[in-house]
Amino acid sequence: MIVASDRNEFMHVEAEMMSAIGRFMPGSEGIQHWLREVFSPQKRRRRFSVDELPEDLRRDVGLEAESDLLRGMEASQRRLLDRMRLGSM
């Protein structure tokens, strides 16, 4: 469920969702287009890794690749070390 505080915020969220599926931005490659291409009858694929998705599509759809998780953990560890060095913990 999406909760928006005002109409502009709701329209922004709606625009992001639409661009993610490829119907909002003209000329954009949405998730539907990408999936159609990946699972074309010629390729005979049944599975794919989230890591194979282009980064902008992963972000639009709200999926995280393993590399995204690792970057997030590294950033979190750096912040923790910085706080410990400053004596705030």
Secondary structure, 3 states (H helix, E strand, C coil): CCCCCCHHHHHHHHHHHHHHHCCCCCCCCCHHHHHHHHCCCCCCCCCCCHHHCCHHHHHHHCCCCHHHHHHHHHHHHHHHHHHHHHCCC
